[in-house]
Amino acid sequence: MRYVAVDSSALRIAPLDTLSAIYHRASGITHIVDSPVPELLAALAQPRTVDELLAHLSAEYDVPDADSAALAERLAELEGAGLVMRA
């Protein structure tokens, strides 16, 4: 199963010190998120499986406790929030 971030034109992302506000235009909802959500959305600009995403994140960032099950849970949460969808 592949995941992809919703079209970037549907989101407005604004850094707020250590957090980020993500305004989802389609729903009118603003999400206040912490890292790694903005990084996940950026990495999902192209469709990726959980394993592909984990490999990408591990190559880009220091991810010592990389766990595909935990990443799948985060993706399910982002999907429920309307920020990520299955490709």
N, C-alpha and C positions, 0 to 999 in steps of 0.2 A: 504494500500500500504506500502510495506517495502522498506527501503533503506539500502544500504551497501556500504562501501568504496571500491574503486577499490583495486585489489590485492596489498598488501603492497610492493611486489617485483617490482611493476610498478612505485613506488614513491620513491623519495629520499628526505627526509625532513631534513633541516639543520636550526637550530636556529640561528637567527641574532639579538642578543640583545633582543628587545621586539617583533620583527617580526620573521617570519619563511619563508624560501624559500622552495618551494615544486617543485621539478623537476619531471615532468610526462614523463617518458621514452617513452611511446608509441607515444606521440604527439611532444615531444621535447620542450615543453613549460615549462618555469619556472614561477610559481605563487608566488608572495610575499604576504603573508597573516598575519593577526593579530589574536590574540585569539578571538574567540573560534574555529577557523578552525582546528588547530591540535587536539584539544580536541574532536571535532565532528568526525574527521576521526578515532581517536582512539576508540571512543565509537561505531563507525559503523564498527568495525572489525567483528561484527556479525550483521546480518540483524535485523533491528528494524523499527517499525512504528514511526510516528512522536510522538505520545503519549508515546510510550515506551522509545524513545530517550529523550524526555523531562523529564520523570520520572527518568531516569538514570542520566541525567545531574543535575537535582535538588538534587538527593541524593549525588552526588559526589562533587558538587560545590555550592556556594552560588548564587542562581539564583532568586533574589527577584521579578523580573519582567518577569517571565517565560510566554511566549506567543506562543502557538502552531502555530498560523497563521504566526508569524514572523519566527519561526523555519522552517516551511514548505517553506517559501520564500528563506531562506538561503540554504536549501537543494536543491531547484530548481536551484539556482545559482551554487552550487557546482556540480550538475549534468550537467549543461551547460558547466562547465569548464572541465568536464571529470574526476573529482575526486571522485564522488559518482554516483552510478547507482541504478536503481530499482531492487529489488531482486525478 
